[in-house]
Each structure stands twice: as C-alpha cells, then as structure tokens.
Amino acid sequence: MEILHVAAECYPVAKAGGLGDVVGALPRFQAELGHNAKVVMPMYRTEYLYSHHWEVVHKGGANLGHRWFDYTVIKESTSAQGFDLYLLDIHGLLDREKIYGYEDDVERFCAFQIAVLSWINAWDTLPHVIHVHDHHTALIPFMMKHCFGFKRLEGVPSVLTIHNAQYQGSFSWDKTMYIPHWDSWKRGLLEWNGSINPLAAGIRCAWNVTTVSNTYLNEMKISSNGLESLFEYEKGKCSGIINGIDYQVWDSSHDTYITNHFTASDVEVGKEKNKALLCERFNLDPQKPLFVFIGRLVGEKAADLLPQVINDSFRYLGRKMNFLILGSGERNVEEKLVHLKSISMKDYEVYIGYNESLSHLMYAGADFLLMPSRVEPCGLNQMYAMRYGTIPLVRNTGGLVDTVIDVDNQDGYGITFNDATVGDITHAIYRALELYTQIEVFRSLQKKTMKLDFSWNQSAQQYVDLYHNM
C-alpha cells in the first residue's frame, strides 16, 4: 500500500511539538510493516536541509488566487528516516527558518496544499491513501473532492488526523480566491461561524478522521473551540488511535543524548548517576526527589500555575524536593519562573528555551514528571518519562487518561488528579513525596513503567487497518 503523509512538521527536519514527533515516526513503522509510506512537507531552511543529500523529483507551478507561483519537490536521496521524505519549496513563502508565526501563514499553507495536490495530480499512479495532519493540510480533502482541477484525485481515500483541535486555521472569506476554482454549491463545507475553517472542512470531507487518543475524541464533543456539534455529527467516521513513541530515539539503554545508560534491571544506579549530573549542572541537592516540567510555558499546559505550585509546595510541604523547569512560552510565565530563582535553596532552577539533549537528561535523571495540562490530546512526555523510569504526575484529561493509571488503582503506576488547580497539583506532589519514602514500592514502580509498551507497533497497525477498511 502506498501512503502519502502531508504535514507541516516532521522530526528531525522541523518540529514545534508532538505533531512533528508523530509524522517523523509513524511512516517509518508503516514502512516496517511492508508499506510504501512517504512524507511531504514544506522546505523550511533548517539545519536538516543543509546536512543531507537531495534530488529534484518534480517542478511545477500553480495559482494562489491571482498570483502564479513555481514550486519544486526534492527527495532525500538516502532514505535516512526509514521512509521516502519529500520537501516542497515555494520561493517567498516556504523558504524560511521558522515553521509558523508569520503574518502570511494562510497564504503559505494554502499554497503548500495546492502545490502538493498539483504534484500528486502529475503522478502516473495515484497513492492508495492521502493522510493529512491538522489544519495546515486539512483543506486537501475538500480540494480533492470539490476543486475542478483535482477531480482525478476524488476517488483517493483521505484521512485527517487531529493532533490539537484548538487550532483550526480559520480565515476570512475575502481570501476565498486562495482555494483553486471550486464548486460554489459546496460553500457550506468550508464555512464555520462566518469564516473559512480548514479543520472543519477536513472533518466534513475526509473519508475518516482520527484523533490521537480515545479520551480526547470524546472530549472534543464537549470542548473543541466551537466544533463540538460537528464532532458529534461526524462521530460515525471518527476514531481515536493513541500515539506511540519512537524506541530508537527514546531508550535509556542506548540514548545518544545521555552518557549513563541503564535498563529496568539497574534503574536505581542509572537514574542516580543521571540525577547527579543534573543536580551538579543546576546546583540542586541530589538527596532530594527531583520534580521536572518539560514543555511549552502556556495556558494549555497549565504552566501559569507552576510558580504558585512551587511556592505552595515549599511553604506547606517543606523544602523536601527539587524543581527543575525546561520550556518557553508566555513571557509573564517565563518571568515569574525566573524570579523564583531568587528564593532557591539548592532546590529550584529553570531553563528558558528548548534543549533536546537536556530534555533527555531530565527524563533520565528525574524522579517525577509534572504534567498538569488543561488540554492534552495525547501527550508524549508522560510516555517518554515512563520509558526512563520517571513517575508521571498527570491531570485526568485526553491521552493522559489513556496512558497513566493511578497507583491507588489495580495495576497502577502513576499519580493522577482531576483539576488543573494549584491545590490539586500540590496535593499530587504531596502524594509523590509519600511514595518516594516507600523506597521498595517506588523502585518497583520505576521498573514497571520502563516495561510498559508505548511503541508505535500497535498504533501503526491500527492506521493500516483503517486504510484497508476504506
């Protein structure tokens, strides 16, 4: 089966979040199952572009409204990622370092989608499935069905995977000319709340829609930034498939980012060595349990609560623990976390920014991971953490519900709480401190989490089964 994934991100080429991790891993596992999985994404000017070998496979042109543009498709010539990787370049639109955040993002991603379909239209044999990811590529199912120039693609099954429904890519009707000549009778498929909504159009027009966890699929019928009724209406073609993690990248026994490797059998020694490195680097006390937060410092992640949580933990629970924060995001949250450094007594530090190698060391050396997310469609951090024997403290939402079972339940191995509030998070920290004192129970839980299977194997097969059913 030939599967073409179309996405705005793909690790390690360009990544802003979990979308990049998924698109960088899922096609490789589908290839290992014997399928011809491919990825096409924009040709951002990233380090990956300049450090690999490429060949030009196609040149073409198309219209974006009244503007004609040329595009070029190049292919990574060594299949270094384990699948065929294609980059699509449009001069003046996609030839930039950052993925998102430009004033003309609507134009950039409309042009990208048009160029992708124009390229596919030129193939001698069409792919069996076109799999698009999030709103940046969600107009593709509509264009395949209702743009006159792409009628050849109408019979190709399409799948839309929603990684985060809060972001929908809406734009005003005065930009409708960006969509190639289309059947005006189908206007209702594009419209949502008075705007063109790419995500809503994708949900309506894709043959199947998937989300990255079953719990998140159910939550979207209640809270999805205005699309609740649409998810309820289209529920018959929606399903949840939990993300996996790439065990070639995330494995404590051979992680290239850490020097002290370990397995479940020597987890105590291995984690102590990595923890010692972390504590030395950030002037923390290695005798105390280490709580870490790794991620975007934004409201979705409840990062705005962290300063008060840390203050209250020190005040009411005592200075019995270390906190180490890695991330960037909202300026006021960053400033409050940096300000907390002034009260540190070798028990608190923050690193503003993103550092891939540091994140691996933190997973390897931490005792507990904080994930108090208000919204978490799937979540990968909790799975990364457990792969390294780090116990997750998570809110009961989205994929966190599907991947973490509370220690007080049968076969449990993590700590869960219901609300993203300072009180609930602080109480979870209290429970973690109590658990840490039960050293034999704590070590057994570390070993247990390391043996859990969160690999892509099962999820990749579920996607393949979905394609076959279409």
Secondary structure, 3 states (H helix, E strand, C coil): CEEEEECCCECCCECCCHHHHHHHHHHHHHHHCCCEEEEEEECCCCHHHHCCCEEEEEEEEEEECCEEEEEEEEEECCCCCCCEEEEEEECCCCCCCCCCCCCCHHHHHHHHHHHHHHHHHCCCCCCCEEEEECHHHCCHHHHHHHEHHHHHHCCCCEEEEECCCCCCCCECHHHHHHCCCECHHHHHHHEECCEECHHHHHHHHCCEEEECCHHHHHHHCCCCCCCHHHHHHCHHHEEECCCCECCCCCCCCCCCCCCCCCCHHHHHHHHHHHHHHHHHHHCCCCCCCEEEEECCECHHHCHHHHHHHHHHHHHHHCCCCEEEEEECECHHHHHHHHHHHHHCCCCEEEEECCCHHHHHHHHHHCCEEEECCCCCCCCCHHHHHHHCCCEEEEECCHHHHHHCCECCCCCCCEEEECCCCHHHHHHHHHHHHHHHHCHHHHHHHHHHHHHCCCECHHHHHHHHHHHHHC
